[in-house]
Every structure is written in structure tokens, then in C-alpha cells.
Amino acid sequence: MNILKKNLANEVTWQYEGVVLSRAENSITLEALFNRDDMPFQEITLKRNDRFVETFYSDKWYNIFEIYDRDDKQLKGWYCNIGMPAVIDADSVSYIDLALDLWVSVDGTQTVLDEDELEELNLDAELKQKVYEGLRELQKQFKTKNPPR
């Protein structure tokens, strides 16, 4: 399945392939391999071919990437993109990224990322409210120690 990350102008900014693991009425979970060179990120290193289990929702303002190490298969944490609800078609998933992200470490520590990039988007008040509602919903779910699916 083709996964398309888009900007506010609806232009594709990143594209990659994933394999469908499960599908529900308002969500889809895919497996994809990290396709960039190794890079430090927060307290971990993202490695080429790390396993990402990605859940996209057509009724929520975020998606969740569960990240597993390519070598020891251990969970590294969750990377969450705040974005418009996903469009899930027969052969693709697309979403409009709204810059703000949430990183949740395996120990439950939460870090909000890219607030400066969010400000640069100059979103109207209604859209900005949706962004922060999505962030708060994610933060609340991860605080219960039960990551959302």
C-alpha cells in the first residue's frame, strides 16, 4: 500500500510503501521499514530498516508509529504525527501533516516536537484548535500506559 504524507497545499512531501496488517471501519494499521540512513533521534537511533507499525485514522487528527529496532526487535517508542484525518483508499493512505509531533519513549516520557514549525504554518484558529485537541487526546491515552491502537 502506498503511504503519502502531504503538506497543507495537498502536495506529497514523502512517499513510501507499507504492508496492511489490519483494517477497521475508521483505521488501518500497516508495517513499513524505515527508509532513511541511521540518525540520532531523542534518546534513540532510528536505523535503516527499523520496523514501523503505523496506524492511521480517518476520524482522528493524528497517526501513531510504533517503532521496533531492526536488530534486536525491541520497542523503541512511539512517534505520533498530528495531522488531518487520513484518507484511506483501496491502495493508498494519505494524510496532511500539521507539523506538531509527539514522541513517547518506552518509559512513558512524552516530548512535544516541532511547535516552531506549527507556528510557521499560520493556521487559522479553528485548525489550530484541532491540532491541540489531537495532541491532548494522544497525551491522555499514553498517560494511561495503554498506547492507542
LUMZA-187457 format. One record per residue (C-alpha): residue in one letter; x, y, z. Coordinates in nm, 3 decimals. Each point is the difference from the previous one (the first is absolute). Layout:
atom resn->a	px->X	py->Y	pz->Z
...
This chain:
atom resn->m	px->0.000	py->0.000	pz->0.000
atom resn->n	px->0.125	py->0.348	pz->-0.085
atom resn->i	px->0.034	py->0.242	pz->0.294
atom resn->l	px->-0.005	py->0.370	pz->-0.085
atom resn->k	px->0.096	py->0.280	pz->0.237
atom resn->k	px->-0.129	py->0.334	pz->-0.130
atom resn->n	px->0.036	py->0.366	pz->0.087
atom resn->l	px->-0.278	py->0.258	pz->0.038
atom resn->a	px->-0.001	py->0.059	pz->-0.377
atom resn->n	px->-0.084	py->-0.372	pz->-0.041
atom resn->e	px->0.341	py->-0.065	pz->-0.159
atom resn->v	px->0.176	py->-0.329	pz->0.072
atom resn->t	px->0.313	py->0.065	pz->0.211
atom resn->w	px->0.090	py->-0.361	pz->0.081
atom resn->q	px->-0.113	py->-0.330	pz->-0.148
atom resn->y	px->0.075	py->-0.362	pz->0.085
atom resn->e	px->-0.148	py->-0.348	pz->-0.002
atom resn->g	px->-0.163	py->-0.195	pz->0.283
atom resn->v	px->-0.163	py->-0.339	pz->0.048
atom resn->v	px->-0.352	py->-0.012	pz->0.147
atom resn->l	px->-0.012	py->-0.177	pz->0.338
atom resn->s	px->-0.361	py->0.078	pz->0.090
atom resn->r	px->-0.289	py->0.217	pz->-0.104
atom resn->a	px->-0.302	py->0.128	pz->0.191
atom resn->e	px->-0.286	py->0.232	pz->-0.086
atom resn->n	px->0.194	py->0.319	pz->0.087
atom resn->s	px->0.363	py->-0.113	pz->0.004
atom resn->i	px->0.270	py->-0.200	pz->-0.168
atom resn->t	px->0.323	py->-0.141	pz->0.143
atom resn->l	px->0.296	py->-0.053	pz->-0.228
atom resn->e	px->0.355	py->-0.123	pz->0.031
atom resn->a	px->0.277	py->0.201	pz->-0.166
atom resn->l	px->0.378	py->0.001	pz->0.023
atom resn->f	px->0.187	py->0.322	pz->0.077
atom resn->n	px->0.157	py->0.101	pz->-0.330
atom resn->r	px->0.249	py->0.267	pz->0.103
atom resn->d	px->0.356	py->-0.024	pz->0.122
atom resn->d	px->0.063	py->-0.056	pz->0.371
atom resn->m	px->-0.060	py->0.317	pz->0.198
atom resn->p	px->-0.005	py->0.097	pz->0.367
atom resn->f	px->-0.345	py->0.092	pz->0.126
atom resn->q	px->-0.081	py->0.095	pz->0.357
atom resn->e	px->0.154	py->-0.276	pz->0.217
atom resn->i	px->0.009	py->-0.262	pz->-0.278
atom resn->t	px->0.147	py->-0.054	pz->-0.344
atom resn->l	px->-0.238	py->-0.052	pz->-0.289
atom resn->k	px->0.158	py->-0.259	pz->-0.225
atom resn->r	px->-0.056	py->-0.087	pz->-0.363
atom resn->n	px->-0.247	py->-0.294	pz->-0.003
atom resn->d	px->-0.135	py->0.060	pz->0.352
atom resn->r	px->-0.353	py->-0.144	pz->0.004
atom resn->f	px->-0.279	py->0.257	pz->0.021
atom resn->v	px->-0.353	py->-0.114	pz->0.085
atom resn->e	px->-0.205	py->0.298	pz->-0.115
atom resn->t	px->-0.364	py->0.062	pz->0.085
atom resn->f	px->-0.194	py->0.261	pz->-0.195
atom resn->y	px->-0.351	py->0.117	pz->0.092
atom resn->s	px->-0.266	py->0.151	pz->-0.222
atom resn->d	px->-0.174	py->0.151	pz->0.305
atom resn->k	px->0.293	py->0.126	pz->0.212
atom resn->w	px->0.245	py->0.288	pz->-0.042
atom resn->y	px->0.313	py->-0.212	pz->0.039
atom resn->n	px->0.176	py->-0.319	pz->-0.096
atom resn->i	px->0.224	py->-0.222	pz->0.212
atom resn->f	px->0.322	py->-0.173	pz->-0.099
atom resn->e	px->0.119	py->-0.276	pz->0.234
atom resn->i	px->0.374	py->-0.043	pz->-0.064
atom resn->y	px->0.195	py->-0.325	pz->0.041
atom resn->d	px->0.377	py->-0.043	pz->-0.031
atom resn->r	px->0.116	py->-0.180	pz->-0.313
atom resn->d	px->0.263	py->-0.198	pz->0.191
atom resn->d	px->-0.145	py->-0.106	pz->0.336
atom resn->k	px->-0.372	py->0.054	pz->-0.088
atom resn->q	px->-0.051	py->0.197	pz->0.326
atom resn->l	px->-0.256	py->0.282	pz->0.017
atom resn->k	px->0.173	py->0.339	pz->-0.021
atom resn->g	px->-0.306	py->0.221	pz->0.052
atom resn->w	px->-0.288	py->0.169	pz->-0.179
atom resn->y	px->0.021	py->0.285	pz->-0.247
atom resn->c	px->-0.332	py->0.177	pz->-0.046
atom resn->n	px->-0.078	py->0.245	pz->-0.279
atom resn->i	px->-0.271	py->0.257	pz->0.052
atom resn->g	px->-0.183	py->0.035	pz->-0.330
atom resn->m	px->-0.336	py->0.009	pz->-0.166
atom resn->p	px->-0.194	py->-0.326	pz->0.007
atom resn->a	px->0.144	py->-0.250	pz->-0.248
atom resn->v	px->-0.157	py->-0.080	pz->-0.334
atom resn->i	px->0.002	py->-0.379	pz->-0.028
atom resn->d	px->-0.056	py->-0.140	pz->-0.349
atom resn->a	px->0.031	py->-0.348	pz->-0.149
atom resn->d	px->0.368	py->0.043	pz->-0.085
atom resn->s	px->0.118	py->0.307	pz->0.194
atom resn->v	px->-0.008	py->0.191	pz->0.327
atom resn->s	px->0.060	py->0.373	pz->0.000
atom resn->y	px->0.003	py->0.267	pz->0.266
atom resn->i	px->0.074	py->0.369	pz->0.025
atom resn->d	px->0.275	py->0.055	pz->0.254
atom resn->l	px->-0.053	py->0.296	pz->0.233
atom resn->a	px->0.359	py->0.012	pz->0.130
atom resn->l	px->-0.060	py->-0.067	pz->0.370
atom resn->d	px->0.124	py->-0.340	pz->0.121
atom resn->l	px->0.005	py->-0.197	pz->0.323
atom resn->w	px->0.282	py->-0.240	pz->0.090
atom resn->v	px->-0.076	py->-0.253	pz->0.274
atom resn->s	px->0.298	py->-0.192	pz->0.138
atom resn->v	px->-0.032	py->-0.360	pz->0.117
atom resn->d	px->0.007	py->0.128	pz->0.361
atom resn->g	px->-0.304	py->0.220	pz->-0.073
atom resn->t	px->0.183	py->0.334	pz->-0.021
atom resn->q	px->-0.181	py->0.230	pz->-0.243
atom resn->t	px->0.171	py->0.268	pz->-0.209
atom resn->v	px->-0.190	py->0.245	pz->-0.222
atom resn->l	px->0.199	py->0.076	pz->-0.316
atom resn->d	px->-0.004	py->0.264	pz->-0.273
atom resn->e	px->-0.212	py->0.269	pz->0.163
atom resn->d	px->0.211	py->0.254	pz->-0.192
atom resn->e	px->-0.093	py->-0.169	pz->-0.329
atom resn->l	px->-0.367	py->0.008	pz->0.100
atom resn->e	px->0.020	py->0.378	pz->0.056
atom resn->e	px->0.153	py->0.045	pz->-0.347
atom resn->l	px->-0.310	py->-0.158	pz->-0.156
atom resn->n	px->-0.213	py->0.297	pz->0.113
atom resn->l	px->-0.308	py->-0.215	pz->0.050
atom resn->d	px->-0.335	py->0.162	pz->0.068
atom resn->a	px->-0.138	py->-0.026	pz->0.354
atom resn->e	px->-0.237	py->-0.288	pz->-0.081
atom resn->l	px->0.270	py->-0.217	pz->-0.159
atom resn->k	px->0.248	py->0.079	pz->0.278
atom resn->q	px->-0.263	py->-0.106	pz->0.254
atom resn->k	px->-0.035	py->-0.338	pz->-0.178
atom resn->v	px->0.379	py->-0.043	pz->0.011
atom resn->y	px->0.015	py->0.053	pz->0.376
atom resn->e	px->-0.310	py->-0.213	pz->0.062
atom resn->g	px->0.172	py->-0.286	pz->-0.187
atom resn->l	px->0.316	py->0.051	pz->0.206
atom resn->r	px->-0.191	py->0.000	pz->0.330
atom resn->e	px->-0.191	py->-0.315	pz->-0.097
atom resn->l	px->0.328	py->-0.180	pz->-0.076
atom resn->q	px->0.167	py->0.122	pz->0.320
atom resn->k	px->-0.295	py->-0.118	pz->0.208
atom resn->q	px->-0.005	py->-0.345	pz->-0.164
atom resn->f	px->0.372	py->-0.053	pz->0.052
atom resn->k	px->-0.022	py->0.111	pz->0.364
atom resn->t	px->-0.230	py->-0.296	pz->0.066
atom resn->k	px->0.296	py->-0.227	pz->-0.091
atom resn->n	px->-0.215	py->-0.152	pz->-0.272
atom resn->p	px->0.117	py->0.133	pz->-0.335
atom resn->p	px->-0.291	py->0.060	pz->-0.237
atom resn->r	px->-0.055	py->-0.237	pz->-0.289
